[in-house]
Amino acid sequence: MPQEDVFDITILGAGPTGLFAAFYAGLREMRTKIVEALPEPGGQLAVLYPEKYIYDVPGFPKVLAKDLVHNLVEQTDTWLPTYCYEEKAQGLVRRDDGLIELTTDRATHYTKTLIICAGIGAFRPNKLELESLQRFEGNGVYYFVQDKRPFYRRNLLIVGGGDSAVDWALNLKDYAESVTLIHRREGFRAHPSSVTELMESSVDVKLWYELKEVHGDGYITGATIFDNRTGEETYVPTDVILLNLGFKADLGPIRDWGLAFDKRYIVVNERQETNIPGVYAAGDVAQQDGVEPLNLIATGFGQAAVAVNHAYSYLTGGRVFPGHSSEMRL
Ligand code: FAD
């Protein structure tokens, strides 16, 4: 049997709470792992509102959500934690010896303590029920851009009308051979200044259009789109398709781990402890017993620090108070 690679602490979720928890765990010299369902960090900030300004994070009079995520990752990377992206947590077992086994759809992680920072749940991209599209998933059909190279000098079709669709159209317009963006309505959900830039750009924007069929054998050669007002069909030469159709989130199997819940929240005490020893919860997923939660980035940061320091004390018997960061080895 392979040796179990045991971490001091595992953080479930790489939203702002999870990232700051990972930073704090590193500060306390805990061997740290982060498990995240998405291929990128940032949670709601990255998925739902990357281009929105945030005004209520201490120290930032205003900051774009995506810039805050970038800074959090840079801060967390001080300690080089282990990141496990694209792993959705499925099961949790606390063994008789106290070790925690966290199972995902890809692996089993062994940890002495766990902080659940799962927010409103694991995000998954909305998809289209189109057989001709599904057969090219991972081979010309994308829901995220982790790497721009698949779009280099290709004919790109983007589907969507939110920030992600518009931002990627602008970002890739000079990198791809051509960019066509179809959106099923007239109005965009994206930031108005980005929409203005889009309309003045080289991107071929087709409003009221939807995807009907993807063509190709082995690789994509084209797509048929249709005007949803008239039904009129148009063929678009296409090599790659990027779908930005929003996300769904749900806590899913976390509800079956034996944790105490109050509605959608994991119940914690003032130390952010759940009812399972060694397991903590912080951020949007957690609620102190009977206290109405305040789901904000700033409160998540505070809860992350509380959870990590109590996890450290649980693990080592050491002091909860970490001292001041200015006195620590950075
Ligand atoms: P999340 O950001 O939800 O991150 C949780 C992470 O856990 C996600 O990445 C998810 O994929 C992952 N995860 C969940 N389940 C699993 C699983 N089973 N396996 C693996 N990974 C999993 N707050 C402010 O303070 N100021 C604002 O201006 C502000 N504006 C907002 C605007 C909008 C439109 C919205 C929707 C929210 C806003 N908020 C704002 C709230 C703020 O975004 C949340 O409080 C914050 O994101 C909570 O962070 P979190 O890390 O706890 O959870």
Boltz pocket constraint, residues with backbone or C-beta under 6 A from the ligand:
constraints:
  - pocket:
      binder: B
      contacts: [[A, 12], [A, 13], [A, 14], [A, 15], [A, 16], [A, 17], [A, 18], [A, 35], [A, 36], [A, 37], [A, 38], [A, 40], [A, 41], [A, 42], [A, 43], [A, 44], [A, 45], [A, 48], [A, 49], [A, 53], [A, 54], [A, 55], [A, 56], [A, 57], [A, 87], [A, 88], [A, 89], [A, 90], [A, 117], [A, 118], [A, 119], [A, 120], [A, 121], [A, 122], [A, 123], [A, 250], [A, 251], [A, 254], [A, 282], [A, 283], [A, 284], [A, 285], [A, 295], [A, 296], [A, 297], [A, 298], [A, 300]]
      max_distance: 6.0
